[in-house]
Amino acid sequence: MAGKRVAVIGASGYGGLQTLRLLQGHPDLTVTFLGGERSSGRRWSELVPFLPLEDDLVVRSPDPEAIAAAADLAVLSLPNGLAAGLVPELLQRGVKVVDLSADYRYRSLAQWQEVYAAEARQVARRDDDLCREAVYGLVEVAEARIREARLVAAPGCFPTASLLALLPFLEQGLIETNGIVIDAKTGTSGGGRAAKETLLLAEAAEAVAPYGVVGHRHTSEIEQLAGQAAGQAIQLQFTPHLMPMVRGLLATVYGRLRDPGLTAEDCTTLLKASYRHSPTVQVLPVGVYPSTKWVRNTNRCLLSVQVDPRTGQLIVMSAIDNLIKGQAGQGMQCLNLLCGLEAGTGLPLLPFYP
């Protein structure tokens, strides 16, 4: 299935821009359609002169029939609630879809409507069957299923970093299922490209601020996958913080070990075994802790483990680039799998430092 044509819808947002940048020079995928509403009718070079595309496509209204005529696969980088208006018709026309929004991350439409209540009031959806069909696109967990899918829901950035740190320990039953805490920090690009007061330089610079302290939308997304791994429902505490940097995400995950005799070396060995076939995940030696700068502009996740013998607490640190491994790069991994390619085809793993 190599040599496939790709449509990018929502091309001028951060997710779309990252996707297009990653597709530049890809050996088997070609961008043949750019979609957008506010930018419809304008040439790409007029909109984004700093990221030239070889064919300088005109951005078009995202009509499913037009997309299907031009592309075999589509990446949707749209605000929550809007992808669901396109996906059913794209699938009917044989276009495989990778959705970067939250529209298909939940196994039921009712749960999405509960978590994304504001969007649900604006959008009438009747695609519960597609919510059940969609594959959650965490490649390190679901590679085989993604290869056979026609609709993939790319995970959020916070869930990606948190779940990669957490899932191996839940799957092996090594930590208690209650009392899990995730403390996460992210750069301002996680808020998207649209203007927001909290993301202004004068507001975000020289400051660290928590937000969504109780009830953040990504909490339930993390709990859904964590519960599947543990074989039982899980409730955990998740607190995000906004950092004065453009890109990067660091999640520190805390859980109580069931066997307090386990060491950091033991837990590191487990992580290395869990991700031995995942070139995008690197487990650092005990005592080496990840920095977001080490993964900036890459599709890599860095993990590090420590154990506090005094408290019996497991501490797992996870660093990703929120726009690449946390969004567009993960979407690209899913595109590759849908095309029968290796997941990492065309993706950067090494940073430019500093």
C-alpha positions as CSV (number, residue, x, y, z in Angstrom):
1,M,0.0,0.0,0.0
2,A,3.0,2.3,-0.3
3,G,2.9,5.4,-2.4
4,K,-0.4,6.7,-0.9
5,R,-2.0,10.1,-1.1
6,V,-2.7,12.0,2.1
7,A,-5.2,14.8,2.8
8,V,-4.5,17.1,5.8
9,I,-7.6,18.8,7.1
10,G,-7.0,21.7,9.5
11,A,-3.7,22.3,7.8
12,S,-2.8,25.7,9.2
13,G,-3.2,24.8,12.9
14,Y,-0.3,23.4,15.0
15,G,-1.3,19.8,14.4
16,G,-1.7,20.3,10.7
17,L,1.6,22.3,10.4
18,Q,3.5,19.5,12.3
19,T,1.9,16.9,10.1
20,L,2.8,18.6,6.9
21,R,6.4,19.2,8.1
22,L,6.8,15.5,8.9
23,L,5.3,14.5,5.5
24,Q,7.9,16.6,3.7
25,G,10.4,14.1,2.2
26,H,8.4,11.0,3.4
27,P,9.4,8.2,1.0
28,D,5.9,6.8,0.5
29,L,3.3,9.4,1.4
30,T,2.4,12.5,-0.6
31,V,0.2,15.4,0.4
32,T,-2.5,15.9,-2.3
33,F,-5.2,17.8,-0.5
34,L,-5.2,20.6,2.1
35,G,-8.5,21.4,3.9
36,G,-9.7,24.3,5.9
37,E,-12.7,26.5,6.3
38,R,-11.4,30.0,7.2
39,S,-8.4,29.6,4.8
40,S,-10.4,28.0,1.9
41,G,-9.5,29.4,-1.5
42,R,-6.0,30.6,-0.6
43,R,-2.7,29.2,-1.7
44,W,-0.5,27.5,0.9
45,S,2.4,29.8,0.1
46,E,0.2,32.8,1.0
47,L,-0.8,31.3,4.3
48,V,2.4,29.7,5.5
49,P,5.4,31.1,3.5
50,F,7.9,29.6,6.0
51,L,6.9,26.0,5.2
52,P,6.8,25.6,1.4
53,L,5.0,22.6,-0.2
54,E,6.3,21.4,-3.6
55,D,2.9,21.7,-5.3
56,D,1.8,24.9,-3.4
57,L,-1.7,23.5,-3.1
58,V,-4.8,25.7,-2.7
59,V,-6.6,25.1,0.6
60,R,-10.1,23.8,-0.1
61,S,-13.2,23.4,1.9
62,P,-13.1,19.9,3.5
63,D,-15.9,18.3,1.4
64,P,-15.8,14.5,1.8
65,E,-16.3,13.8,-1.9
66,A,-13.5,16.1,-2.9
67,I,-11.2,14.6,-0.3
68,A,-12.0,11.1,-1.4
69,A,-11.2,12.0,-5.0
70,A,-7.8,13.4,-4.1
71,A,-6.6,11.2,-1.2
72,D,-6.4,7.6,0.1
73,L,-5.9,8.7,3.7
74,A,-6.8,11.8,5.8
75,V,-5.4,13.3,8.9
76,L,-8.0,15.4,10.7
77,S,-6.5,18.2,12.9
78,L,-9.7,19.9,13.9
79,P,-11.3,21.3,17.1
80,N,-13.2,18.7,19.1
81,G,-16.6,17.8,17.7
82,L,-15.8,18.8,14.0
83,A,-14.1,15.6,12.9
84,A,-17.2,13.6,13.5
85,G,-18.9,15.6,10.8
86,L,-16.5,14.3,8.2
87,V,-15.4,10.8,9.3
88,P,-18.6,8.8,8.5
89,E,-18.7,10.1,4.9
90,L,-14.9,9.7,4.4
91,L,-15.1,6.0,5.6
92,Q,-18.0,5.4,3.3
93,R,-15.9,6.6,0.4
94,G,-13.0,4.3,1.3
95,V,-10.7,7.0,2.9
96,K,-8.9,5.8,6.0
97,V,-8.7,8.4,8.7
98,V,-6.4,9.4,11.5
99,D,-8.1,11.8,13.8
100,L,-6.0,14.0,16.0
101,S,-8.9,15.3,18.1
102,A,-10.8,13.5,20.9
103,D,-13.9,12.7,18.9
104,Y,-13.2,8.9,18.7
105,R,-10.9,8.3,21.7
106,Y,-13.7,6.9,23.9
107,R,-15.3,3.6,23.4
108,S,-18.8,5.0,23.6
109,L,-20.4,8.2,22.2
110,A,-22.2,8.7,25.5
111,Q,-18.8,9.0,27.3
112,W,-17.5,11.5,24.8
113,Q,-20.8,13.5,25.2
114,E,-20.3,13.5,29.0
115,V,-16.6,14.6,28.9
116,Y,-17.0,17.0,26.0
117,A,-20.4,18.3,27.0
118,A,-19.9,21.8,25.6
119,E,-19.0,20.4,22.2
120,A,-21.8,17.9,22.4
121,R,-24.3,20.7,22.8
122,Q,-23.1,22.2,19.5
123,V,-22.8,19.0,17.5
124,A,-25.5,16.3,16.9
125,R,-23.7,12.9,16.7
126,R,-25.2,9.5,15.9
127,D,-22.0,7.5,15.3
128,D,-21.7,5.4,18.4
129,D,-20.8,2.5,16.1
130,L,-17.7,4.3,14.9
131,C,-16.7,5.1,18.5
132,R,-16.7,1.4,19.2
133,E,-14.9,0.6,16.0
134,A,-12.1,3.3,16.2
135,V,-8.7,2.1,17.4
136,Y,-7.0,4.1,20.1
137,G,-3.7,5.0,18.3
138,L,-1.1,4.5,21.0
139,V,1.3,2.6,18.7
140,E,3.3,0.9,21.4
141,V,0.2,-0.8,22.7
142,A,-2.0,-1.3,19.6
143,E,0.2,-1.7,16.6
144,A,-1.4,-4.8,15.3
145,R,-4.9,-3.4,15.6
146,I,-3.9,-0.1,14.0
147,R,-2.6,-2.0,10.9
148,E,-6.0,-3.5,10.3
149,A,-8.0,-0.3,11.1
150,R,-9.8,2.2,8.9
151,L,-10.3,4.8,11.7
152,V,-7.6,5.6,14.3
153,A,-8.0,8.1,17.2
154,A,-4.6,9.5,18.0
155,P,-4.2,9.9,21.8
156,G,-3.8,13.3,23.5
157,C,-0.4,14.5,24.5
158,F,-0.9,14.1,28.3
159,P,-2.3,10.6,27.9
160,T,0.6,9.6,25.6
161,A,3.3,10.6,28.1
162,S,1.4,9.3,31.1
163,L,0.3,5.9,29.7
164,L,3.7,5.0,28.3
165,A,5.0,5.5,31.8
166,L,2.1,3.7,33.6
167,L,0.8,0.8,31.5
168,P,3.7,-1.7,31.9
169,F,3.3,-1.6,35.7
170,L,-0.5,-1.9,35.6
171,E,-0.3,-4.8,33.1
172,Q,2.1,-6.7,35.3
173,G,0.1,-5.9,38.5
174,L,3.1,-4.3,40.1
175,I,1.4,-1.2,41.5
176,E,-1.8,-0.6,43.5
177,T,-4.7,0.6,41.3
178,N,-5.7,3.3,43.8
179,G,-3.7,6.3,44.7
180,I,-2.0,6.8,41.3
181,V,-1.0,10.5,40.8
182,I,0.2,12.1,37.6
183,D,1.8,15.5,37.8
184,A,2.4,16.9,34.3
185,K,3.9,20.1,32.8
186,T,3.5,21.3,29.2
187,G,4.5,24.1,26.9
188,T,2.1,26.7,25.6
189,S,1.7,25.2,22.1
190,G,-0.5,22.5,23.7
191,G,-3.2,25.2,23.8
192,G,-3.4,25.4,20.1
193,R,-2.8,28.3,17.6
194,A,-6.0,30.2,18.3
195,A,-5.5,33.3,20.5
196,K,-6.1,32.7,24.3
197,E,-5.4,35.2,27.1
198,T,-3.6,32.7,29.3
199,L,-1.1,31.9,26.5
200,L,-0.1,35.5,25.9
201,L,3.7,36.0,26.5
202,A,2.9,38.5,29.3
203,E,0.7,36.0,31.0
204,A,2.7,32.7,30.6
205,A,6.3,33.9,30.7
206,E,8.3,33.7,33.9
207,A,5.4,31.7,35.5
208,V,4.3,28.2,36.2
209,A,0.5,27.7,36.7
210,P,-1.7,24.7,37.3
211,Y,-5.0,24.4,35.4
212,G,-7.8,21.9,35.1
213,V,-6.9,20.7,38.6
214,V,-10.0,18.6,39.0
215,G,-11.9,17.1,36.1
216,H,-9.4,17.8,33.3
217,R,-10.6,16.1,30.1
218,H,-7.6,14.0,29.7
219,T,-8.1,12.3,33.1
220,S,-10.9,10.1,31.8
221,E,-8.9,9.3,28.7
222,I,-6.0,8.1,30.8
223,E,-8.3,6.2,33.1
224,Q,-9.9,4.4,30.2
225,L,-6.6,2.9,29.0
226,A,-5.3,2.3,32.5
227,G,-8.4,0.4,33.4
228,Q,-8.1,-1.8,30.3
229,A,-4.5,-2.6,31.3
230,A,-5.3,-3.3,34.9
231,G,-8.5,-5.3,34.1
232,Q,-10.6,-3.1,36.4
233,A,-11.9,0.4,36.7
234,I,-9.3,3.0,37.8
235,Q,-9.6,6.4,39.2
236,L,-6.4,8.5,39.4
237,Q,-5.4,12.1,40.1
238,F,-4.1,14.1,37.2
239,T,-2.9,17.7,37.4
240,P,-1.5,19.6,34.4
241,H,0.7,22.8,34.6
242,L,1.5,25.4,32.0
243,M,5.2,26.1,31.6
244,P,6.9,29.1,30.0
245,M,8.2,27.2,27.0
246,V,6.7,26.6,23.5
247,R,6.9,22.8,23.2
248,G,7.6,19.9,25.4
249,L,5.8,17.8,28.1
250,L,7.0,16.1,31.2
251,A,4.8,13.8,33.2
252,T,5.8,12.4,36.6
253,V,3.7,9.4,37.6
254,Y,3.5,8.1,41.1
255,G,2.2,4.7,42.2
256,R,2.6,2.5,45.3
257,L,4.5,-0.8,44.6
258,R,2.8,-3.9,45.7
259,D,6.2,-5.4,46.4
260,P,8.2,-2.8,48.3
261,G,11.3,-4.9,47.7
262,L,11.4,-4.0,44.0
263,T,14.2,-1.7,43.1
264,A,14.6,1.0,40.5
265,E,16.8,-1.4,38.6
266,D,14.1,-4.0,38.6
267,C,11.5,-1.5,37.3
268,T,13.9,-0.2,34.7
269,T,14.4,-3.8,33.4
270,L,10.6,-4.2,33.1
271,L,10.3,-1.0,31.1
272,K,13.1,-2.0,28.8
273,A,11.5,-5.4,28.2
274,S,8.1,-3.8,27.6
275,Y,9.4,-1.4,24.9
276,R,12.2,-3.6,23.4
277,H,10.4,-3.5,20.0
278,S,9.5,0.3,20.2
279,P,12.3,2.4,18.8
280,T,10.5,5.6,19.7
281,V,10.7,4.8,23.5
282,Q,14.0,5.0,25.2
283,V,14.5,4.0,28.9
284,L,17.2,5.9,30.6
285,P,19.6,4.4,33.2
286,V,18.6,4.7,36.9
287,G,19.5,8.1,38.2
288,V,19.3,9.8,34.8
289,Y,16.2,12.0,34.6
290,P,14.7,13.2,31.3
291,S,14.5,16.8,30.1
292,T,12.0,18.0,27.6
293,K,14.8,19.6,25.6
294,W,16.2,16.1,25.0
295,V,13.1,15.2,22.9
296,R,12.2,18.5,21.4
297,N,11.4,18.2,17.6
298,T,11.5,14.4,17.9
299,N,9.1,11.5,18.0
300,R,10.9,10.0,21.0
301,C,9.6,9.4,24.5
302,L,12.2,9.2,27.3
303,L,11.4,7.3,30.4
304,S,13.2,7.1,33.7
305,V,12.3,5.2,36.9
306,Q,13.1,5.8,40.5
307,V,11.9,3.9,43.7
308,D,11.7,5.5,47.1
309,P,12.4,2.6,49.6
310,R,11.2,4.8,52.4
311,T,7.7,5.1,51.1
312,G,7.5,2.2,48.7
313,Q,6.6,4.6,46.0
314,L,7.3,4.1,42.3
315,I,8.2,7.3,40.4
316,V,8.2,7.2,36.6
317,M,9.2,10.3,34.6
318,S,8.2,10.6,30.9
319,A,9.3,13.4,28.5
320,I,7.9,13.9,25.0
321,D,7.5,16.7,22.4
322,N,3.8,17.5,22.8
323,L,3.4,18.4,19.2
324,I,5.2,15.4,17.7
325,K,5.0,12.3,19.8
326,G,2.1,13.9,21.6
327,Q,0.2,14.7,18.4
328,A,1.3,14.8,14.8
329,G,4.2,12.4,15.0
330,Q,2.0,9.8,16.6
331,G,-0.5,10.4,13.9
332,M,2.2,9.8,11.4
333,Q,3.1,6.5,13.0
334,C,-0.5,5.5,12.6
335,L,-0.5,6.6,8.9
336,N,2.5,4.5,8.3
337,L,0.9,1.4,9.9
338,L,-2.3,1.9,7.8
339,C,-0.1,1.8,4.7
340,G,1.8,-1.3,5.7
341,L,5.0,0.5,6.6
342,E,7.2,0.5,9.7
343,A,5.7,2.8,12.3
344,G,8.7,5.1,12.4
345,T,9.1,5.7,8.7
346,G,10.1,9.3,8.1
347,L,10.0,10.3,11.7
348,P,12.8,12.2,13.6
349,L,14.3,10.5,16.7
350,L,17.3,12.7,17.4
351,P,17.0,16.3,18.6
352,F,19.0,19.4,17.6
353,Y,20.6,20.4,20.9
354,P,20.4,22.8,22.7
